[in-house]
């Protein structure tokens, strides 16, 4: 959500640190960014309390059609396995 990365400091809090990891294809996919360097994600998120949730948006490059599973990783959170179809 925040950090010392130049683009984070320039454009504010976002989910730009999220990645998708294809361990079979040995590839990491980073959140896409616009021509000004802003991550294509939800930004300006408020803190959530226990048991609360919110919808978010993140856009990644598409992995090859043969990729069936990736790990979603967001700094400070446990990774989550996503099945692709």
Secondary structure, DSSP 8 states (H G I E B T S, - for coil): ---S-HHHHHH-SBSTT-EEEETTTTEEEEB-B-TTS-BSB-BS-----TT------B-B----TT--EEEEE-TTS--EEEE--
